[in-house]
Amino acid sequence: MSDYFDQQLREDLAEPIAAGQLRVSLDVDHYFGLMKARFPIRSLRPDWQKMPFRVTEVSEDRHSRTEACRAFFQRRVDEFRLIGDAVYVGDGCTDIAVSDDLESLLEISECLFSIPQHHYVLATDQSWFMCLMMEGDMGFGFFRDPGEALERPL
């Protein structure tokens, strides 16, 4: 199944990939490894209660879930004034990771979040990550309280 969605995603994002705006990697396991090493995750599900700082919401309406996920992502970027690069990975229907600056990822988020899988967005410095579950659970967490500076990124 991942071949179909990978191919569709590559077609949908062909222009920004060709222009060098988006980077694509086949090393999805690397990014899941980074998330598991940095955040409390078990079986690809975040344990939000163990996260030092988190924001969670639930989207009950499955027909508007893609838009709810996109809006949740936008609110976290705005609320915490997030900047820099991040990487997007999914956990089942795609076997590619897409990375770029947050603005670019926000622009393509509807395309990404419309794929029927769990979605993860990880800051490249691993200071925060977001998980959007197919069932409507949405969560965002910092590695530390956002008022604390990171000692050093991994």
Beta strands, then each sheet from edge to edge (+ up, - down):
strand 1: 23-25
strand 2: 41-42
strand 3: 45-46
strand 4: 53-58
strand 5: 85-90
strand 6: 97-101
strand 7: 119-123
strand 8: 128-132
strand 9: 137-142
sheet 1: 1+ 6- 5+ 7- 8+ 9- 4+
sheet 2: 2+ 3-
end
